[in-house]
Amino acid sequence: MERAIDRLEPYQRAIAKVHLASAGIALDALDGKPLVAIANSWNEVCPGHEPLLKLAEAAKAGIRAAGGEPIEFNTIGMCDGISQGHLGMRYTLPHRDMIADSVEVMVLGHGIFDGIVLLGSCDKIIPGMMQAALRINLPAVIVTAGASVPECKPSDSKQLRTKFLAGEITEREMIEGSLQYYSGPGVCPFFGTANTMAVLCEAMGLMLSGSSVLPAPTSVRRFSAEQSGRAVMDMIKQGIRPRDIATTDAFYNGLVVLNALGGSLNAFLHLPAIAAEAGIPLSWDSFEEVSDKTPLLAALVPNGNQTVYDLYRAGGLPSVLKELQSLLKIEAGTVDGISIGEVARNASKGDRDVIKAFDKPLAPTGGVQVLYGSMAPCGALVKASAVPKEQHLFSGPAIVFESEEACHTALHENKIKSGQVVVVRYEGPKGGPGMRELHRVTEVLKGVPNTALITDGRFSGASAGLSIGYLCPEAAEGGPIALVEDGDTITISLTDGIVNLNVDPAELERRRLNWQPLVKETGSNLLLRYSKQVGPTVKGAIWGL
């Protein structure tokens, strides 16, 4: 087979080999073996990334065993848990596209690689790696670290946080107790964005089947990384590329799994951006169509009190796919070289305490929902599976805040009352800028009964309650949310799929004539560029397109 490095002009090829050899690559490898990039987001800041150093070594061993030569480089990877609740969260969504860009720079900029193993964990990093895989379109396999193994129930961890917020326990007591839940390095054990995107990556065929929920501190996780190295070598030999796998059918399968497991709303942000790299249109209406016919099969946090480790012990994603066979596009491929249908047929029946039967689901339709109406002409999102039934119809007066910080201040000063609709605006991609998660707001707002939250910002995959986000158009673009005033009545109906601002259109037009967008000073050239260049939420908030 012709290698990428062999396509360089002879003199430049020789110079490239000089530089690679001086970095420690064996001359024999440079003369005959396919060169495989190891794109690794390992760091010591994010617990989900700490295991990736050893997993990269396992992937390298698999590549070498299959006749290739691995060459590793790093990219960035932020921890959403650490950046929550302060201005640092403005950087997390932008860094998704920065990751994809940096991998492109390293792989295409050097022009020597025949394939890629992409190692990443956590909320924005897995989507960034998926974007990179489809953009570059060299044979590629994605490897994640897996979740840590909790030593207590999610409800125990939530109780600790509630007690800390109420001043009933000390900071040290909360931390030591929480370490029973976050027991060690690995992805957070709940079914938030990180685990949602890992599972979707597997459902779409871009990582080894059965690997997305393997626990972090296990030999099977390291063995899977080694097998991933072998798999990318098979793809190189057969000429199979990510866009051959991540087809329209693959994205459809991803949507089925997203709804069946009640995954993170952030998938609505990431999947359109990933699909765009493959030239595949993916609208929120597509999500809605799949949700309407997909039953909810698991009660993973925040939809229940079970973790990703429970899903692993119950049979993992293959057992979920087994239940979903009648809905899936079974001919869709995988990096294993087999179809999703084969994966489903060969899987064991899942533990019914975790994975419900298709004909006996937890709920008849999926866990995520798109709302439209005068408040959200282009759509807004809610995790319906995490909303109490008694709040599926809600109407109340608005109390409006121009930022997450202003809302936090009002909460601490007890200014938000039961029955109100809390509106937090100018937190979208442009207005934030950076589209922060308002997870801390959703946590504290639980202390005020019978309230709703509406924002053009977004949420953590762990958020629950009547929290409506991702609203389009955002306030910075002049969407109706920018015109809401304190006391306006807002009506929400999950049954009818609507969120309406009950204000006379003539009054809204009067307000619009006096409206000026709020522009936040960030002191950051990066965020300024992002605000000017980012696309709308409904299309994936892609930076620069």
N, C-alpha and C positions, 0 to 999 in steps of 0.2 A: 504494500500500500504506500501511496505517496503521503509523506508527512508535511505538515504546515511549514516546518523549518526548511524542508527541501525545495519549497516553492520560492524561497528568497533568491535573489540574484547571487551567483556563486561567491563573489567577494564579500557581500554583506552576510551571507550564510556563515562564512568562515569567521567573520568578526563577531557575529552573534554567538558562535560556539566558544570563541575565546572568552567572552564575558561570562557565559554560563559556566564554563569550566573553572574560571577564576572564582566563581561563587560556590564551587564544590561539586558540580555535576560531573559525573564520570564521562570521559571521552567516548567510551564504548556505547554508553547510553545515547549520547548525542549523535552517534553515527548510525544508529539503527532502530531505536525504540520510539514509539509515539510519546510525545510529551503531554502530560496531563496537568492542568492547573488545579491547585488546591486553594480555593477561595475561602478563607477562614475568618470568621468574625470573632474569634476567641479574644477574650479580655478578662481582667480580674475585677471589673466593676460589676458586671451583670451576672448573677448566679446561674442563669440559664446558659451562659457561654463558657463558664469555667471548665466543663467537661470536654469542650471541643478540641483542646490541645491533644489529649490522648486519642480522641476519635479520629483526628487528622492522621495520627501515626498509624492507626488501624486501616484507614482508607489507603494510605500510601503502601502498606504491606500488601493489600489486595491488588493494587495497580501493578506493583513490581512482580507479584506472583503471576499475573496475567500477561507480563511482557511489556509493561509500560514504565515510564520514568515520571514520578510526580515532582512538581515544583510548587512550593507553597508561598502564598502571600496573604496579607491580612487586610481586612477592611473594618469599618467601625460597627459598633453595636450598642445602642443605649438601653438602659433598664427603665421601663415605664414606671415601675414601682417606686424607684428613687426620684424620678422627675415629676411625679404627681404633685398637684396642689401648689405649684409655684411656677414661675415664668420659664423654667427649664423645659416644661412640657411643650413649649412652642417649637422646640427643635426636633421632637420625635417623629412627626409625620414628614417633615422635610428630609430627615435623614434616611427615610425609606428610598427615595429617589437618588439620594447621594450614594447609597450602597450600590444600587444598580449601575449608576454612572461609573463608580470607582472600579467595579468588576469589569465593565466594558473597557475602561482605560487600560487596565492591566492585561487583559486577554487580547483585545484587538490591537491595542497600542504596540504590543511586542510582536504579534503576528507569528508566534512559534508554536501555539498550542493546538492539539488535536481534540481535546475534550476537557471537561471541567467536573470536579466534585465540589459542590458548594455547601459549606458547613455554616449553619446559622440556627439560632433559636430566638424565640420571643417575638413580640408583637409586630414590629415593622421590618425586622431583619429577614424573616422567612419570606414575606411578600417581596422585599427588595431582591432577594436571591432568585425568586421565581421570575421576576421581571428580567433580571440579568440573563437567566437561562434562555428565556424565549427571545430576548433581543439579540443576543449573540448567536444563538442557534447552532452551537457546536454540541456534539454528544455530551449529555450532562445528567448527573444524578444529584439530588439534594439529600443532605444528611442533617438531622437535628439531634439535640442532646438528650431529649426525653425529659419527662417530668420527674421531680423529686418525689420520694415516697412519703406520704403524710403518716404521722403517728397518732393523729387524732382526727375527729370528724370536722368538716368545714364549719358546722354550727358552733363547735367549741372555739374555733379561731374567731368567728364573728362575735361571740359572746365576750371574748377578751377585749376586742376593739370597742364594743359598746360600753363595757365597764371602764375602760380607760377614758373614753370621751365623757363619761359621767363623773369622772374623778374618783372612782371607787378603787382603782388599783394604780400602782406607780408605773412609770415608764419601763423600769427594769422588769417588773412583773409581766407587763404586756409583751415585752420582747422575748423573755425566756419562755413564756407560754406559747407564743406564736412560733417559736422554733420547733415546737412539736409538730406543727403543720408544715412549715417550710424546713424540712428536716436536714437539708443539705443541698449541695450544688445541683442544679437542674432547673427546668422550667417550672413555674408555679403550678401546683397540682390541680387547680380548678380549671374548668373549661372556658377560659377566657380567650382572648385573641390569639395568643401564642399557640395554644393547643388546637384551637379551631383551624388556624392556618396550616399547622402540621398535618392534621387529619385531612384537610382539603387537598394538600399537596399529594398525599397518598391516594386519595380518591380520584385525583386527576392523573395518576400514573407517573408522577415525577419523582417519587422516591420508592424504595423497595416496599412491596406489599407486606403489610403486617408490622411495619417498623415505626409508625408515627407515635404510638403510645407505649413503646418499650421503655421501661423506667431508666432513669439516668445512671444510677450506680450499679449496673448489671453487666455481666459478661455477654448476655445476648445483645445488648445495645452495641458493645464493641465489635462483636462478631458481625452484626448488621452493617456497621461502618466498613469493615473489611470486605464484606460481600458487595457493598456499594462500589468500592474500588474495582472489583472484578467486573461488575455490571457495566461500568462506564467503558471499560476496555472492550466488552462485547458490543456495545453500541458503536464504538469507533470502528470496529472490524466490519459491522453490518451496515454502517452508514445511517444509523437511526439518530434522529435529532429531536430536540424538545417539541418543535412545532408539529412533528409527525405524531406525537403523543397527546399534547395539549390542544386537541381539536375542539370544535363546537360541542361534540358529544362529551368530551372530557369535562368541559366547563359545566355542562348540564348535570353530569354526575356529581360534580362538586356542589351544585346547588341542592340536589336531592339530599346529600349527606349533611350539608349545612342545616337544612330544615329538620331532618330526622333527629339530629342531636341538639337542636336549639342553640346553634353556635353564635359567636360574637357578631354584633351588628357591624363591626369594623370590616367584616368580609365584604359588605356592600361597598366599602371604600376601596378595598384592595383588589378584589376580583376584576372589576372593570379596568383598573390600571394594568393588571397582569394581562388581561385579554387584549388590551390595546397593543401590547408588544407583539402579539401574534396576528394583529389585524382583524380581530374578532369583536364585533359589536356586542356589548352586554349591558342591557338596560335594567333598571330597577323593576320594570314590568316583568322581565324574565324571572327575577327572583320571586315576584308575587305569584306568577303562574305556577311555578314549581311548589311554592308553599301551600297553595290551595289543594294540592293533591297528595302531599307528603305527610304521613303521620309522624308525631313526635314519639320516639322510641326510648328515650333515656332521660333521667332526671339528674343530669350532671350540674354541678354548681355553675351559674346561679339559679338554675331551674329546679334544683332539688338539693339533696345533701350527699351526693356521691361525687367522687373525684375521678380524674383520668386514670389513676391507679386501679380503681374499681372497674373501669372500662377495659383496661388491659387484662385484668384477671378474668373478666367475663368473656373474653374472646377477641377483644380489639376490633379494629375497623372491619377486618374480613367477616366477622360474625354479624356486624351491622349490615354489611353489603349483602349477606345471605338473605336477610329479611327484606331487603329492598329490591331484589332481583326483578320483580315485575315492573318497577319504575325505571331501572337503569338502562343506559345504552350499553349493552353487555359486550359489544364488539370493541369498545374503546380499549386502547393499548396501555401498557405499563413499561417501565424501565426493566422489569423482570423478563420481558419478552413474551408474556402471556396476556390474555385479555382480562378485563375487569370481571367479565362473566365467569371465567375460569377461577379467578380468585374467590368469587362468591360461592361457586359450586363446591369448591374444595374446602371451604371453611367449616368449622364446627358450629353447631347450634349454640348461640350465646346463652349465658346465665340469665334466666328470666328475671332475677332480682335486679338486674342492671339493664339488659337489652330486652325490651319487650317484643313480643311477637307482632308481626305486621298487622294481623287482624285483631290484636288486643292492645292497641297503643295507649300511651298516657293521654294523648289528645289526638283528635282526628286530622288536624292540620299542623303545619310546621310552626316552629317557635318564633319566627320573625315576620314582621308585617310592614308594608309600606302604607303610609297614610297620605291622603291628598285633601285639598280643600282651600278655602280662601286664605288660610294661614300659611299653607305650603303648596303653592301651585305646581311646583316641580317635584314635590314629595318630601316626606320626612319618615324616619324609621323608629320603630319601637320593638323591643323584645317582648312580644305578647305572652310568651310562655312564662315570663317572670313578673307578670302583672297580676295582682289579685283579681278574682272575678268581679268583686264588688266595685272595682275601679274601671271596668271596661267601658262604662259610660260615665263621663265626668264633665261638669261644667262649673266654672267659677271665675271670679275676678282676677285679672292679671296684676302681678307685682313685678315690675320691670327693672332689670339690672344691666348695666353696660359692660360688665366683666365678671369673671369668676370671683375675683377678690371682693367686689362690691356685694355679691351674693353671700359670700362667707361672712363678711362683716355683719350683714343683716341677720344671718342665722345666729351668730354669737350674741347679737343684741336682742334676740327674740322678736324681731320685727316681722317675721313671716308667720302667718296664722293658718290654722286648719281651714281647708276649703279653697285656698288660693292656688292659682296657676302661676308658678314661678317661671319667668321668662328671662333667660340669660343670653344676650346677643353680642354681636361683634366678637365671637369666638370661632368663626368659621376659618377656612383656609386663608382667605384674604384679610379678613377683619381681625383675626387673632393677634398677629398673623401666626399661622402654623396649626390651627385647629386643635387646641388642647382637649384632652379628655377631662370631663368634669366628674370623675369618679368620686373624689372627695366630697363634692357637693351632694351627690346621690347618697353617700354614706351618712353625712350629717343630716340631710333632709329627712331621713327615716325617723328622726326624733320629732318631727312635726307631722302628726297624723293627717291623713286625708288631704294630701297635696299632690300636685302634678308638676313636672318640670318639662319645659320646652326650650330648646337651644339650637343654634346653628353650629354649635360645637359638637363634640362627639363623646362617647362613653367608653369606659373600660368594658371588656368582655365579662367582667365580674359584676357589672352594675345590674340592679334590679329595680322593681317598682315602676310606677307610671312615669317613665323617663323617655321623652321623645326628643330625638336629636337628629343631626345630619340634615337639618331643615334647609331646603333650597327654594328660591334663591336666598343666600345668606344676607345678613343686614348690610354688609359692606357693598353688596351689589344692588341695594335698594329693594330687597324683598319685603313682603308685607310685615315680617317680623320687625323691621326697622321702624314701622309706623305705630306699633302697639304702645298704648299709654296705660299707666296705672288705672285700674278699675274697669278696663274693657273686659267684656265677657268673652271667654274662650270655651268652645265646646269640643270635646274629644269623644269619639265613639269608635272603639276597636271593632265593634260588630259591623258598623257601616264603613269602616276604613277612612274616617274623616277627622280633620282637625281644622276647625273654622274659627275665624275672628269675627265676632258678631258686631261689626261696626258698619254703619251705612257707607256705601261706596263713595258717595259725595263727600263725606267727612274724611275718608281716607285720602281722597284726591286733594282736599284742602291741606291735609297734613303733608302730603308729598311735595306740594309747592314750597313748603318751608323747610323741607328736609335737607340736611347736609350730612354726608357720611362721617362717622367718627374715625379719625386716623390715629392709631396708637403709636407713640414713640417707643421704639424698642432699643435704640442705640446699637443696632446690629445691621451691618450691610447685608449679611446673608438673609436675614428675615425680610429686609426691605426688598431685595431681589425676589424672594419667594412670593411676597404679597403681590408684586406686579406681574409675576409670570405664572402663578399657579392657576390651574383650571378649576371648574366647578366640582363640588362634592359629588354630584350625581354621575359624573363621568370619571370618578376616581381620584380627583384632586391631583392630577398629574402636573408635575413641575416642568414648565417649559413647553408644554404642548397645548 
